[in-house]
Amino acid sequence: MKVSVKVPATIANLGCGFDCFGLAIPIHNIITIEETIMPGSGIEINILGDDSQNNLENIPTDKSSIIYKAIELLYSYMGQVPEELKIDIKTSIPVARGLGSSSSVIVGALVAANELLGNPADLSVLLSIATELEGHPDNITPALVGGITMATQEDDGSVVYRKLPWPKEWKLMVCIPDYELSTGISRSVLPNEVDRKDAIFNLRRTAMMVEAIHTKDEELMKLALKDKLHEPYREKLVPTLSLLKENLKHIQGVLGCVLAGAGPSVLIITNGTNQTEIKEVIENTYKESNVTLKLINTPIEEKGAERI
């Protein structure tokens, strides 16, 4: 039996919603798992993709791979051990760019393996297992269910989430640079403790964001898309971020500019107007910074992981 699952890229944090908010966009990885018929053939993992976009050489393809660990956890949940499996990962999501590439393969492996096992695990179990591996549910949740979500993991390991009604008028522009930034490095610059004023600042903005999305309030969204918990520390690793914020802050139609996940990609949110000028400002900013840019205009992907 063979199962293929398509999983979207995701962008986490969205400024104030550190480790909480996430949204899916229509760039996909495809994970295929096949039960092999040769006893003793073991686990085979193949990474397939465009080497010009991704550095695929350093991705583990043995049992140390996070892909295998996801499958192993699900099989363990069923009291089984994975033995003869061929796993193909067709990558289109750029690696180490803040677009949820690791979440996509975790989710895809779990959904595909669950199909092979006869779907014993429901969504809540898949969310819990995936979040246990990833460490936080911000990317995992939209990768599984699509749309824009807010999520939290409780002490018992369960994940509680809600999807938010993203205004169709609001558009996304994703700036993907030609260099990688690992999540580990990006997290290493964050302080162990934060100032109470900064925590309160983000709490207020998080509340503003939920209300702004529900009411399509552009002015409130402009205030909400600000952060003091992670972006100020990560700007030293992604200097283009502060330049973009400065160059776009007075441009008509721009609602906000935030780091995509741990970076180095950047997400621009607009009200759908003045797209040509906004595009020119973005491209000129990266050109002046001597950074090669791939700029994509994209809607939110409302579908999460699905079998194809």
Secondary structure, 3 states (H helix, E strand, C coil): CEEEEEEEEEEECCCCCCCCEEEEEEEEEEEEEEECCCCCCCEEEEEEECCCCCCCCCCCCCCCCHHHHHHHHHHHHCCCCCCCEEEEEEECCCCCCCCCHHHHHHHHHHHHHHHHCCCCCCHHHHHHHHHHHHCCHHHHHHHHHCCEEEEEECCCCCEEEEEECCCCCCEEEEEEECCCCCHHHHHHCCCCCCCHHHHHHHHHHHHHHHHHHHHCCHHHHHHHCCCCCCHHHHCCCCCHHHHHHHHHCCCCCEEEEEECCCCCCEEEEECCCCHHHHHHHHHHHHHHCCCCEEEEEECCCCCCCEEC
